[in-house]
Amino acid sequence: MQRRTFLQSFAAAGALAALPLGMSKSLAAQQDAVSVKDLPALKGDLTLYLGRGEGGLYEKVLDAIRQRNPGLNLQIRRGATAALANTIVAEAQAGVRRADLFWAVDTGSIGMITDAGLAKPLPDDLTAQLQPGFQYPLWSPVTGRVRTLPYNTDRLTADKIPDNIMALADSNLDIGWAPAYASFQSFLTAMRILEGEKATLDWLKGVNKHAKNYAGELGVVMAVERGEVDVGLANHYYTLRLKAGKPDASVDLAFTNADAGCLVNASGILSLTTDELTFNFMRYLLSAEVQAYLSSEAYEIPLVRGIKSPTGLPDLSSLNPPDLDLRKLADLRPTLNLMRKAGVL
């Protein structure tokens, strides 16, 4: 959807009759998320620290919120998510608070802030909108992403893909991965927590014998589609975005079962103040319109009840991710040490 259309649809009271953000009539009728037309106007000064991500789509959401709320003076500081988290902690240690809100593209950075005791408790009605398993007292997920195994459909069939991520190390498959990529490192941190350091180190060494490195996970998926490798390790939306532009692409998604290979991670937002304005701002990000937009345009997983998963992805309830407190992904240092020990970094 073009930026102008999104802004106009969102700003025009978010009326469901107008079906903003490309929602179908059936989806609009089914949803039980809150519409922006039922949210209070935002008035006052807010400073948001925004982790970079999603190719400007988050910026379009913020533009739409501004246009709908002319009384809102929203100041945005942009940067790498981890760097902004470190800045928030450093500012707190210096006795100052410059940010009211922190919107992070990964939960590891969220964990840094909550562990430092800086996040404020959320209202019950805000967290109650979220799907089971994604309700946290100190921060709110915005959208999710699931780890997947994109595979080349000309070279493999789905039954040849292990449903256990640990088995990938002992397979004879040619694998594409992006070890320097933040999402990969979060996935590997989940593996370290769930499987232990020795098993994770052995897995790294095993996969490294038949893996090819790429700069990012879009590059991994493109390499899979070209047939350079059999299978890759990547977040789901890279494959969906590729297939949206190339419907006949020779790539499909496979999922592992209850392990780090199908980890559902999330972008998230937290408040550094108890001002009601910050909580109302968060409610806009969880609105039906914003959730449906990020699903249809960014192919991210809506985490508010009643909004469909993006086209081409099974419903979240049909997947079997591991049971893991996502904030624990903040502890990256042991993960990076393992990667260096395995010769991956």
C-alpha positions as CSV (number, residue, x, y, z in Angstrom):
1,M,0.0,0.0,0.0
2,Q,1.3,3.4,-0.9
3,R,2.3,5.8,1.9
4,R,-0.3,8.4,1.0
5,T,-3.1,5.9,0.9
6,F,-2.2,4.5,4.3
7,L,-2.0,7.9,5.8
8,Q,-5.3,9.0,4.5
9,S,-7.0,5.8,5.5
10,F,-5.6,5.8,9.0
11,A,-6.2,9.5,9.5
12,A,-9.8,9.4,8.4
13,A,-10.9,8.1,11.8
14,G,-9.8,4.6,11.0
15,A,-13.4,3.7,10.0
16,L,-13.8,0.0,9.4
17,A,-16.2,0.8,6.6
18,A,-13.3,2.3,4.7
19,L,-11.3,-0.9,5.1
20,P,-8.0,0.8,5.7
21,L,-4.7,-0.9,5.2
22,G,-6.1,-3.4,2.8
23,M,-8.3,-5.4,5.2
24,S,-11.0,-7.4,3.6
25,K,-14.6,-7.1,4.8
26,S,-14.5,-10.6,6.3
27,L,-11.4,-9.7,8.3
28,A,-12.9,-6.4,9.5
29,A,-16.0,-8.3,10.7
30,Q,-14.0,-10.9,12.5
31,Q,-11.5,-8.8,14.3
32,D,-11.7,-8.2,18.1
33,A,-8.8,-5.8,18.3
34,V,-9.5,-2.1,19.1
35,S,-10.0,0.3,16.2
36,V,-8.2,3.6,16.2
37,K,-11.7,5.3,16.0
38,D,-12.2,4.0,19.6
39,L,-8.9,5.3,20.9
40,P,-8.5,8.7,22.6
41,A,-6.7,11.5,20.8
42,L,-3.1,11.9,21.6
43,K,-2.1,15.3,22.9
44,G,1.2,16.5,24.4
45,D,4.9,15.9,24.0
46,L,6.4,12.4,23.5
47,T,9.9,11.3,22.8
48,L,10.3,7.8,21.2
49,Y,13.6,6.0,20.8
50,L,13.1,3.8,17.7
51,G,15.3,0.9,16.7
52,R,15.9,0.8,13.0
53,G,14.0,-1.8,11.0
54,E,11.5,-2.9,8.4
55,G,12.5,-0.6,5.6
56,G,10.6,2.4,6.7
57,L,7.2,0.7,7.4
58,Y,7.4,1.7,11.1
59,E,8.0,5.3,10.0
60,K,4.8,5.1,7.9
61,V,2.9,4.0,11.0
62,L,4.3,6.9,13.0
63,D,3.5,9.4,10.2
64,A,-0.1,8.1,10.3
65,I,-0.4,8.5,14.1
66,R,0.9,12.0,13.8
67,Q,-1.5,12.9,11.0
68,R,-4.5,11.5,13.0
69,N,-3.3,13.3,16.2
70,P,-2.3,16.9,15.3
71,G,-2.0,17.8,19.0
72,L,0.8,15.2,19.4
73,N,4.3,16.5,19.4
74,L,6.2,13.3,18.7
75,Q,10.0,13.5,18.7
76,I,11.9,10.4,17.4
77,R,15.5,9.4,18.0
78,R,16.5,6.6,15.6
79,G,19.4,4.2,15.9
80,A,20.5,0.6,16.2
81,T,18.2,-1.1,18.8
82,A,21.0,-2.3,21.1
83,A,22.8,1.0,21.0
84,L,19.6,2.8,22.0
85,A,19.0,0.4,24.8
86,N,22.5,1.1,26.1
87,T,21.8,4.8,25.8
88,I,18.7,4.5,27.9
89,V,20.5,2.7,30.6
90,A,23.4,5.2,30.6
91,E,21.0,8.1,30.8
92,A,19.2,6.5,33.8
93,Q,22.6,6.0,35.5
94,A,23.3,9.7,34.9
95,G,20.0,10.6,36.5
96,V,18.2,11.8,33.4
97,R,15.4,10.4,31.2
98,R,15.1,11.7,27.7
99,A,13.0,8.9,26.2
100,D,9.3,8.3,27.1
101,L,9.0,5.2,25.0
102,F,11.3,2.6,23.5
103,W,10.3,0.7,20.4
104,A,12.8,-2.1,19.8
105,V,13.0,-4.5,16.8
106,D,14.2,-7.3,19.1
107,T,13.4,-8.5,22.6
108,G,17.0,-8.8,23.7
109,S,17.1,-5.0,23.9
110,I,13.8,-4.9,25.7
111,G,15.3,-7.3,28.2
112,M,18.2,-4.9,28.9
113,I,15.7,-2.2,29.9
114,T,13.4,-4.4,32.0
115,D,16.3,-6.0,33.8
116,A,17.6,-2.6,34.6
117,G,14.3,-1.8,36.3
118,L,13.4,1.1,34.0
119,A,10.2,-0.1,32.3
120,K,6.9,0.8,33.9
121,P,4.1,-1.6,34.4
122,L,1.4,-1.7,31.7
123,P,-2.3,-1.3,32.2
124,D,-4.2,-4.6,32.3
125,D,-6.5,-3.7,29.3
126,L,-3.5,-3.1,27.1
127,T,-1.9,-6.5,27.7
128,A,-5.2,-8.3,27.6
129,Q,-5.5,-7.6,23.9
130,L,-2.4,-9.7,23.1
131,Q,-2.5,-13.4,22.2
132,P,-1.8,-15.9,25.0
133,G,1.9,-16.4,25.5
134,F,2.7,-12.8,24.6
135,Q,1.3,-11.0,27.6
136,Y,4.1,-9.3,29.7
137,P,3.7,-6.9,32.6
138,L,6.4,-4.5,31.6
139,W,6.5,-4.4,27.8
140,S,4.2,-5.1,24.9
141,P,5.1,-7.1,21.8
142,V,4.0,-5.3,18.7
143,T,4.5,-7.9,15.9
144,G,6.2,-11.3,15.7
145,R,8.5,-13.2,13.5
146,V,9.1,-16.9,13.4
147,R,12.4,-18.7,12.6
148,T,12.0,-20.9,9.5
149,L,13.9,-23.2,7.2
150,P,13.3,-21.8,3.6
151,Y,14.1,-24.6,1.1
152,N,14.5,-24.8,-2.6
153,T,11.4,-26.7,-4.0
154,D,13.3,-27.8,-7.1
155,R,15.9,-29.6,-5.1
156,L,14.0,-30.8,-2.0
157,T,10.6,-31.9,-0.8
158,A,9.3,-30.9,2.6
159,D,9.7,-34.4,4.0
160,K,13.5,-34.1,3.5
161,I,13.7,-31.2,5.9
162,P,14.5,-32.1,9.6
163,D,11.8,-31.1,12.0
164,N,14.4,-30.9,14.7
165,I,16.9,-28.0,14.3
166,M,19.7,-29.9,16.0
167,A,19.5,-32.6,13.3
168,L,20.5,-30.0,10.7
169,A,24.1,-30.3,11.8
170,D,24.3,-33.9,10.8
171,S,22.4,-33.7,7.6
172,N,23.9,-33.7,4.1
173,L,22.1,-30.5,3.1
174,D,23.8,-27.4,1.7
175,I,22.9,-24.6,4.1
176,G,22.7,-20.8,3.8
177,W,23.0,-18.7,6.9
178,A,23.9,-15.2,8.1
179,P,25.8,-15.6,11.4
180,A,26.6,-11.8,11.7
181,Y,22.9,-11.0,11.5
182,A,21.1,-10.0,14.8
183,S,18.1,-12.3,14.3
184,F,20.4,-15.3,13.8
185,Q,22.3,-14.4,17.0
186,S,19.0,-14.2,18.9
187,F,18.0,-17.6,17.5
188,L,21.3,-19.0,18.5
189,T,20.9,-17.5,22.0
190,A,17.6,-19.3,22.3
191,M,19.4,-22.6,21.3
192,R,22.0,-22.0,23.9
193,I,19.4,-21.4,26.6
194,L,17.3,-24.4,25.5
195,E,20.0,-27.0,24.6
196,G,23.0,-25.9,26.5
197,E,26.4,-24.4,25.5
198,K,28.1,-27.7,24.5
199,A,25.2,-28.8,22.2
200,T,25.1,-25.4,20.6
201,L,28.8,-25.3,20.0
202,D,28.7,-28.8,18.5
203,W,25.8,-27.6,16.3
204,L,27.7,-24.6,15.1
205,K,30.7,-26.7,14.2
206,G,28.6,-29.3,12.4
207,V,26.6,-26.8,10.3
208,N,29.7,-24.7,9.5
209,K,31.1,-27.7,7.6
210,H,28.4,-27.4,4.9
211,A,27.2,-23.8,5.3
212,K,27.6,-20.8,3.1
213,N,27.7,-17.3,4.6
214,Y,25.5,-14.4,3.5
215,A,25.4,-10.8,4.7
216,G,21.7,-10.9,5.7
217,E,18.8,-13.2,5.7
218,L,17.2,-11.8,2.6
219,G,20.4,-12.8,0.9
220,V,20.0,-16.3,2.4
221,V,16.4,-16.7,1.0
222,M,17.5,-15.4,-2.4
223,A,20.3,-17.9,-2.5
224,V,17.9,-20.7,-1.6
225,E,15.6,-19.6,-4.4
226,R,18.5,-19.5,-6.9
227,G,19.5,-23.0,-5.9
228,E,22.9,-22.0,-4.5
229,V,22.0,-23.9,-1.3
230,D,19.3,-26.4,-0.4
231,V,18.0,-24.8,2.7
232,G,18.5,-21.6,4.8
233,L,18.0,-20.2,8.2
234,A,15.9,-17.0,8.2
235,N,12.9,-15.2,9.6
236,H,9.7,-16.0,7.8
237,Y,9.0,-12.6,6.3
238,Y,12.0,-12.7,3.9
239,T,10.5,-15.6,2.1
240,L,7.0,-14.2,2.0
241,R,8.3,-10.9,0.6
242,L,10.2,-12.7,-2.1
243,K,7.2,-14.7,-3.1
244,A,5.0,-11.7,-3.1
245,G,7.1,-10.2,-5.8
246,K,7.8,-13.5,-7.5
247,P,4.9,-15.9,-7.0
248,D,6.6,-18.7,-8.9
249,A,9.8,-18.5,-6.8
250,S,11.3,-22.0,-6.2
251,V,11.2,-21.6,-2.4
252,D,8.9,-22.6,0.4
253,L,8.9,-22.6,4.2
254,A,9.6,-25.5,6.6
255,F,9.2,-25.4,10.4
256,T,10.9,-27.3,13.1
257,N,9.0,-28.4,16.3
258,A,9.3,-26.9,19.8
259,D,12.9,-25.8,19.5
260,A,15.0,-22.7,18.7
261,G,14.4,-23.4,15.0
262,C,10.8,-22.1,15.2
263,L,11.4,-19.4,17.8
264,V,8.8,-16.7,17.7
265,N,10.6,-13.4,18.5
266,A,9.0,-10.0,18.5
267,S,9.4,-6.3,18.1
268,G,8.2,-4.6,21.3
269,I,7.6,-1.4,23.0
270,L,7.8,-0.2,26.6
271,S,7.2,2.9,28.6
272,L,9.8,4.7,30.7
273,T,7.1,6.8,32.4
274,T,3.7,6.3,33.9
275,D,2.2,9.1,31.9
276,E,-1.1,7.9,30.4
277,L,-0.1,9.5,27.0
278,T,2.6,6.8,26.6
279,F,0.1,4.0,27.2
280,N,-2.4,5.5,24.8
281,F,0.4,5.7,22.2
282,M,1.1,2.0,22.6
283,R,-2.6,1.3,22.1
284,Y,-2.3,2.8,18.7
285,L,0.4,0.4,17.8
286,L,-1.8,-2.5,18.9
287,S,-4.9,-1.1,17.0
288,A,-6.6,-3.3,14.4
289,E,-5.5,-0.9,11.6
290,V,-1.8,-0.9,12.5
291,Q,-1.6,-4.6,13.2
292,A,-3.4,-5.4,9.8
293,Y,-1.1,-3.0,8.0
294,L,2.1,-4.6,9.4
295,S,0.7,-8.0,8.6
296,S,-0.1,-7.2,5.0
297,E,2.8,-4.9,4.1
298,A,5.7,-6.1,6.3
299,Y,4.5,-9.7,6.5
300,E,5.0,-9.6,10.3
301,I,2.8,-11.7,12.6
302,P,0.1,-9.7,14.4
303,L,0.2,-10.4,18.1
304,V,-3.2,-8.8,19.0
305,R,-6.1,-11.2,19.0
306,G,-8.4,-11.3,16.0
307,I,-6.0,-10.2,13.2
308,K,-4.9,-12.8,10.6
309,S,-1.3,-13.9,10.0
310,P,0.2,-12.7,6.8
311,T,-0.7,-14.5,3.6
312,G,1.5,-17.6,3.1
313,L,2.2,-18.2,6.8
314,P,0.3,-20.8,8.9
315,D,-1.7,-19.3,11.7
316,L,0.4,-18.8,14.9
317,S,-1.7,-21.3,16.8
318,S,-0.7,-24.1,14.3
319,L,3.0,-23.6,15.0
320,N,4.9,-25.0,17.9
321,P,7.5,-22.6,19.1
322,P,9.6,-23.3,22.3
323,D,8.4,-22.0,25.6
324,L,10.9,-19.2,26.3
325,D,10.9,-15.8,28.1
326,L,12.0,-13.7,25.2
327,R,13.8,-11.2,27.5
328,K,16.5,-13.8,28.1
329,L,17.7,-13.2,24.6
330,A,19.4,-10.1,25.9
331,D,22.3,-12.2,27.1
332,L,24.3,-12.2,23.8
333,R,27.9,-12.3,25.1
334,P,28.1,-16.1,25.8
335,T,26.5,-16.7,22.3
336,L,29.1,-14.5,20.6
337,N,31.8,-16.4,22.5
338,L,30.5,-19.7,21.3
339,M,30.4,-18.4,17.7
340,R,34.0,-17.3,17.9
341,K,35.1,-20.6,19.4
342,A,33.4,-22.4,16.6
343,G,35.1,-20.2,14.0
344,V,31.8,-18.8,12.7
345,L,32.6,-15.2,13.7
